[in-house]
Amino acid sequence: VGSSDTQTLGELTVESVAGTESGKTQLTVEPQLASITNVLKYKTNASAATSVTYGMDVKTWTKWDGVSEIPVASGHHITVVECDQNYKAIRSGDVVAVVKS
């Protein structure tokens, strides 16, 4: 950490395909976590991507293991955030959910 502390939010590429169970979606996220201590969190929203800024606290968001299917309504946005061990956002991406009907 130095004087170049004005970091910008990195980008995650998020893709959604229909899950194996009704009402769920299967996400893929690229690239992989930047650090083994980082975790993925997500939030769903009916009409738009959830706004995320670098360093934003996402502790209250839902933790995601990177593989489990996510229950969500078809057409809703899922915003995925990679955060550090202090729940500060590092990278994020958003996708419109494709859900098994």
N, C-alpha and C positions, 0 to 999 in steps of 0.2 A: 504494500500500500504506500502510495507516494502522492505527489502533487497531481498525478493523472487519475484522480478519484472520480472524475465525471464519466462513469461508465454508462454505456447504453445497453438496453435490454437486447439480449441475443434472440435468435429466431429458432423455433422448433417447427419442423414440418410434420403436421399431424394429418393422418388419413383415417377415414372411417369406412368400415364395411359392416354389413349386417352380421349380428352375432349369431350364435348357435341356438340361443333361447329367445323366445318372443319378448319384445320390448327392450332388447339389449343391443349394444353396438360393440364392435371390436376395433380398438384403435391401434395404429402403429405410429410410433414417434421416432423421428430422426433429428439430429444424431443421438447417440447414446449419452447417458449422463456424463457430465464433465468431470465429476468426482464421485468416488464411491460413498461419500458422506451425503451427497445430494439426494433429494427425493422428488418424486413427481406428485403434483396436486392438481385437482381439476375442479371446475365449477361449470354448471350448465346454465343456460339462459335461453328463454323462448325466442327472442327476436334478434339478438346481436351478440357479437363477441364481447366478453367481459374485458374492460380496459385494464391493462397491466403496465406498471412502470418498473424500471430497474430498482431493486432494493425494497419493493413493496412487500409488506408482511402478508403472507398467504397461509398463516398457521390455521385459520378457521376453514380453509378449503378442504375438500375431501382428498385423503391420501389415496394414491393409486400405485399399484405394484408394477405397472407397465405391461401387464399381460391379461389381467382379469377383464371380463366384459363389463361394460358400464350400462346400468339401466338409465334410459333417457327416452324422452318422447321424440318421435321421428321429426326431423327438420329443426330441432333445437340445436343451438350452438354448444359445443364443448370447448372450453378454453383450458389448455393444459399448461402448467407452469413447472419449470424445473427450479427448485429452490435449494439454498444451502441449509446446513444444519440449524441455522437460526431462522428458517422459514422466510428468508429474503429472496425475492424473485431474481433469477439470473437470465432465464430464457423463457419464452412462451410461444405458443401457437394456438390456432383456433381452427375448428372444422365444423361443418354442419353434419349432424349425426345421420348416418344411414342405419336404420333399425330393422331387425327382423320382425315381420308382422305376424 
